[in-house]
Amino acid sequence: MKIAIFLLMAVGQSAPADTTWLSMEVAIERALEANPTLRAQRAKADARAQLPLQATPAFLPSVSFGVQGMKTTDPVGVFGLKLRQENFAAEDLSLEALNRPEAYSGYNATATVQMPILAPEGLYGFQAAKKAAEAERAGARRAAGATRFFTAKAYTGALLTQSQVEALDAALEAVRGHVNQAEAMHEQGLVTGLDARMARLKASEIEVHRLSAVAQAHNALSGLKALLDLPDAAELVLSDDLSGLSSSSACAGPGGEMECAWDRRGDLMAYSAGVEAASKGVKKAWASQLPALAAFGAVGHYAQDAPFSDGSGDWTVGIGLTWNPFNGLAGVGAVRAAKAEEVAVKAERDAAYRQAEVEVLQARRMLEAAEQGAEVASSAAAEARVALEQAQARYASGTAPITELLDVQAAYTNATLSELSARRDLLLAHAALDLAYGVFDR
């Protein structure tokens, strides 16, 4: 019987038509598409990817348009409007007209183009933005790899808790069988009533453990649904089982280190790009104190009654140099702050590389321990199964007390639970090794 249908069996229901049957691989694919945390990380990366575009005015032209209408009695304004509209007349030169002009209206439409020729601060800012966007994208790839790992962890955790309930169900059924056997033997005068009472106590103990295990199974399934962005009320059935899942890793085995390179992990690549961005930031801080050179051009149309009506126009072209050689000590502070930021990012990168190396070593050790643990647990479960058969035979023949049978039954149940945990630990150890190497950072 599939352990996947445990939750439905626990409440005595059959699977409804809208139940979702989910394998671990399908669960992982759904998490990579729907997990809210991962979607947020990717959206942030998309937003950061636009920063280089925002920095392109450093080397691409800027074009602006404007339309303005006004009416004024300001002498300078009236004088300028009439000149631009080519409406200036001889009578406008009188002192009265110049000092106290009548209200005059005008409209102007302008188009301006500015083309940077030399903009060191903007160019370094553009390069820093590119590296910052690259770091954010690498971080999103790492988040995808982590999402895959946590989904596998949640899925196998849910399978483990369901399998533990099944094992406790089997143990409870077996102990209840011992109760019936003890009662029958008591009726035959072969044992005292104490045997049945001891068996019932053991059954009550197992039932208490089972109730806790059922709650843990429901909680594990809820955690998986949250990772997959599914409502908790959704009917979800896990179609895989622990024994059917493949225990393998792309980086396991003697040649795994040759095929996998942990320094290509998404988070480490993000730190490396961050160091480059900080380095460009230092250059940008220096460049902010250098002159900037740009060409510009403008055309304008001026009319009295309405925009773009009869009037006059003019044009302007030129080249301009801007330089602020001394702005207090702000430039010095900006350079020092950028250098300190670069030192900090380099230190963080070095720490991340060292931590990644440690994580790989730890993952390999845990995988080796999990492989050995799985073998030991499997052998112990086989031994416990044989011991239980012997204990049942001894009790039935009257050569062993009920306490021996119950103890062996408990040992068999514990061995079964240990074997299930060992299987899950092995699956998770393989996934942790892939995570440490960044195999699925994409």
LINHURA-V907122 format. One record per residue. N is the residue number from 1. RES is the residue in three letters. PSI is psi in whole degrees, -180 to 180 (NA if undefined). BURIAL is b if it has 16 or more other ideal C-beta (glycine too) atoms within 10 Angstrom, else e. Layout:
n=<N;N>
res=<RES;RES>
psi=<PSI;PSI>
burial=<BURIAL;BURIAL>
This chain:
n=<1;2;3;4;5;6;7;8;9;10;11;12;13;14;15;16;17;18;19;20;21;22;23;24;25;26;27;28;29;30;31;32;33;34;35;36;37;38;39;40;41;42;43;44;45;46;47;48;49;50;51;52;53;54;55;56;57;58;59;60;61;62;63;64;65;66;67;68;69;70;71;72;73;74;75;76;77;78;79;80;81;82;83;84;85;86;87;88;89;90;91;92;93;94;95;96;97;98;99;100;101;102;103;104;105;106;107;108;109;110;111;112;113;114;115;116;117;118;119;120;121;122;123;124;125;126;127;128;129;130;131;132;133;134;135;136;137;138;139;140;141;142;143;144;145;146;147;148;149;150;151;152;153;154;155;156;157;158;159;160;161;162;163;164;165;166;167;168;169;170;171;172;173;174;175;176;177;178;179;180;181;182;183;184;185;186;187;188;189;190;191;192;193;194;195;196;197;198;199;200;201;202;203;204;205;206;207;208;209;210;211;212;213;214;215;216;217;218;219;220;221;222;223;224;225;226;227;228;229;230;231;232;233;234;235;236;237;238;239;240;241;242;243;244;245;246;247;248;249;250;251;252;253;254;255;256;257;258;259;260;261;262;263;264;265;266;267;268;269;270;271;272;273;274;275;276;277;278;279;280;281;282;283;284;285;286;287;288;289;290;291;292;293;294;295;296;297;298;299;300;301;302;303;304;305;306;307;308;309;310;311;312;313;314;315;316;317;318;319;320;321;322;323;324;325;326;327;328;329;330;331;332;333;334;335;336;337;338;339;340;341;342;343;344;345;346;347;348;349;350;351;352;353;354;355;356;357;358;359;360;361;362;363;364;365;366;367;368;369;370;371;372;373;374;375;376;377;378;379;380;381;382;383;384;385;386;387;388;389;390;391;392;393;394;395;396;397;398;399;400;401;402;403;404;405;406;407;408;409;410;411;412;413;414;415;416;417;418;419;420;421;422;423;424;425;426;427;428;429;430;431;432;433;434;435;436;437;438;439;440;441;442>
res=<MET;LYS;ILE;ALA;ILE;PHE;LEU;LEU;MET;ALA;VAL;GLY;GLN;SER;ALA;PRO;ALA;ASP;THR;THR;TRP;LEU;SER;MET;GLU;VAL;ALA;ILE;GLU;ARG;ALA;LEU;GLU;ALA;ASN;PRO;THR;LEU;ARG;ALA;GLN;ARG;ALA;LYS;ALA;ASP;ALA;ARG;ALA;GLN;LEU;PRO;LEU;GLN;ALA;THR;PRO;ALA;PHE;LEU;PRO;SER;VAL;SER;PHE;GLY;VAL;GLN;GLY;MET;LYS;THR;THR;ASP;PRO;VAL;GLY;VAL;PHE;GLY;LEU;LYS;LEU;ARG;GLN;GLU;ASN;PHE;ALA;ALA;GLU;ASP;LEU;SER;LEU;GLU;ALA;LEU;ASN;ARG;PRO;GLU;ALA;TYR;SER;GLY;TYR;ASN;ALA;THR;ALA;THR;VAL;GLN;MET;PRO;ILE;LEU;ALA;PRO;GLU;GLY;LEU;TYR;GLY;PHE;GLN;ALA;ALA;LYS;LYS;ALA;ALA;GLU;ALA;GLU;ARG;ALA;GLY;ALA;ARG;ARG;ALA;ALA;GLY;ALA;THR;ARG;PHE;PHE;THR;ALA;LYS;ALA;TYR;THR;GLY;ALA;LEU;LEU;THR;GLN;SER;GLN;VAL;GLU;ALA;LEU;ASP;ALA;ALA;LEU;GLU;ALA;VAL;ARG;GLY;HIS;VAL;ASN;GLN;ALA;GLU;ALA;MET;HIS;GLU;GLN;GLY;LEU;VAL;THR;GLY;LEU;ASP;ALA;ARG;MET;ALA;ARG;LEU;LYS;ALA;SER;GLU;ILE;GLU;VAL;HIS;ARG;LEU;SER;ALA;VAL;ALA;GLN;ALA;HIS;ASN;ALA;LEU;SER;GLY;LEU;LYS;ALA;LEU;LEU;ASP;LEU;PRO;ASP;ALA;ALA;GLU;LEU;VAL;LEU;SER;ASP;ASP;LEU;SER;GLY;LEU;SER;SER;SER;SER;ALA;CYS;ALA;GLY;PRO;GLY;GLY;GLU;MET;GLU;CYS;ALA;TRP;ASP;ARG;ARG;GLY;ASP;LEU;MET;ALA;TYR;SER;ALA;GLY;VAL;GLU;ALA;ALA;SER;LYS;GLY;VAL;LYS;LYS;ALA;TRP;ALA;SER;GLN;LEU;PRO;ALA;LEU;ALA;ALA;PHE;GLY;ALA;VAL;GLY;HIS;TYR;ALA;GLN;ASP;ALA;PRO;PHE;SER;ASP;GLY;SER;GLY;ASP;TRP;THR;VAL;GLY;ILE;GLY;LEU;THR;TRP;ASN;PRO;PHE;ASN;GLY;LEU;ALA;GLY;VAL;GLY;ALA;VAL;ARG;ALA;ALA;LYS;ALA;GLU;GLU;VAL;ALA;VAL;LYS;ALA;GLU;ARG;ASP;ALA;ALA;TYR;ARG;GLN;ALA;GLU;VAL;GLU;VAL;LEU;GLN;ALA;ARG;ARG;MET;LEU;GLU;ALA;ALA;GLU;GLN;GLY;ALA;GLU;VAL;ALA;SER;SER;ALA;ALA;ALA;GLU;ALA;ARG;VAL;ALA;LEU;GLU;GLN;ALA;GLN;ALA;ARG;TYR;ALA;SER;GLY;THR;ALA;PRO;ILE;THR;GLU;LEU;LEU;ASP;VAL;GLN;ALA;ALA;TYR;THR;ASN;ALA;THR;LEU;SER;GLU;LEU;SER;ALA;ARG;ARG;ASP;LEU;LEU;LEU;ALA;HIS;ALA;ALA;LEU;ASP;LEU;ALA;TYR;GLY;VAL;PHE;ASP;ARG>
psi=<136;132;-13;-25;17;-49;-36;-39;-33;-29;9;33;157;160;124;165;-30;16;137;121;126;121;167;-39;-40;-39;-42;-44;-39;-42;-39;-23;-36;-14;124;-41;-42;-40;-38;-41;-42;-37;-39;-39;-40;-40;-44;-27;-17;-10;-42;-37;-37;-19;-1;-18;-11;-22;-2;152;154;132;134;148;150;145;134;140;144;159;131;158;7;125;-45;-41;-45;-44;-46;-41;-45;-39;-46;-31;-1;37;11;132;171;-38;-18;-9;-5;151;-38;-45;-35;-41;-37;70;156;160;137;142;160;154;143;143;130;151;129;137;134;130;113;137;-44;112;76;-43;-43;-38;-45;-32;-38;-44;-40;-39;-39;-45;-36;-40;-39;-40;-41;-38;-41;-39;-37;-36;-39;-39;-35;-43;-40;-37;-41;-44;-48;-30;-43;-39;-44;-41;-50;-30;-41;-41;-42;-47;-36;-42;-36;-39;-42;-41;-40;-34;-45;-41;-41;-41;-41;-44;-37;-33;-37;-36;-48;-40;-43;-39;-40;-42;-32;-40;-30;-4;15;-29;169;171;-11;-34;-47;-38;-43;-40;-39;-37;-43;-38;-40;-40;-44;-38;-37;-46;-38;-41;-42;-40;-38;-44;-41;-36;-43;-42;-41;-40;-37;-41;-40;-43;-39;-42;-35;3;43;145;149;-23;-9;139;112;127;131;120;-14;168;164;-39;-22;-15;142;130;89;159;145;-22;6;165;170;-36;9;-39;-28;-35;-27;144;111;-19;-3;14;150;-42;-35;-39;-34;-42;-40;-44;-34;-37;-43;-40;-41;-37;-42;-31;-37;-45;-36;-40;-40;-44;-22;-16;4;159;156;140;135;147;152;158;149;145;146;151;133;130;159;-39;-37;156;139;13;-172;132;-146;169;166;170;157;135;154;-178;139;146;128;136;129;83;-22;117;59;-137;19;-41;-41;-44;-39;-42;-45;-41;-41;-39;-42;-40;-40;-43;-43;-44;-38;-42;-41;-40;-45;-42;-39;-39;-42;-42;-39;-41;-42;-42;-38;-46;-44;-40;-40;-42;-42;-34;-43;-43;-39;-39;-45;-39;-38;-40;-45;-45;-38;-43;-41;-39;-39;-42;-41;-35;-43;-42;-37;-42;-41;-41;-38;-40;-41;-42;-39;-31;-6;12;-1;147;166;-30;-38;-45;-43;-38;-43;-37;-42;-40;-39;-42;-45;-38;-39;-45;-39;-39;-41;-45;-38;-38;-46;-42;-38;-44;-44;-33;-39;-44;-38;-35;-43;-39;-42;-35;-10;33;-39;22;96;NA>
burial=<e;e;b;b;b;b;b;e;b;b;e;e;e;e;e;e;e;e;e;b;e;b;e;b;e;e;b;b;e;b;b;b;e;e;b;e;e;b;b;e;b;b;e;e;b;e;e;b;b;e;b;b;e;e;b;e;e;b;e;e;e;e;e;e;e;e;e;e;e;e;e;e;e;e;e;e;e;b;b;b;b;b;e;b;b;e;b;e;e;e;e;e;e;e;e;e;b;e;e;e;b;e;e;b;e;b;b;b;b;b;e;e;e;e;e;b;e;e;b;b;b;b;b;b;b;b;b;b;b;b;b;b;b;b;b;b;b;b;b;b;b;b;b;b;b;b;b;b;b;b;b;b;b;b;b;b;b;b;b;b;b;b;b;b;b;b;b;b;b;e;b;b;e;b;b;b;e;b;b;e;b;b;b;e;b;b;e;e;e;e;b;e;e;e;b;b;e;b;b;b;e;b;b;e;e;b;e;e;b;b;e;e;b;b;e;b;b;b;e;b;b;e;b;b;b;e;b;b;e;b;e;e;e;e;e;b;b;b;b;b;e;b;e;e;b;e;b;e;b;e;b;b;e;e;e;b;e;e;e;b;e;b;e;e;b;b;b;b;b;b;b;b;b;b;b;b;b;b;b;b;b;b;b;b;b;b;b;b;b;e;e;b;e;b;e;b;e;e;e;b;b;b;b;e;e;e;e;e;e;e;b;e;e;e;e;e;e;e;e;e;e;e;e;e;e;e;e;e;e;e;b;e;e;b;b;e;e;b;b;e;b;b;e;e;b;b;e;e;b;e;e;b;b;e;e;b;e;e;b;b;e;e;b;b;e;b;b;e;e;b;b;e;b;b;e;e;b;e;e;b;b;e;e;b;e;e;b;b;e;e;b;b;e;e;b;e;e;e;e;b;e;b;e;e;b;b;e;b;b;b;b;b;b;e;b;b;b;b;b;b;b;b;b;b;b;b;b;b;b;b;b;b;b;b;b;b;b;b;b;b;b;e>
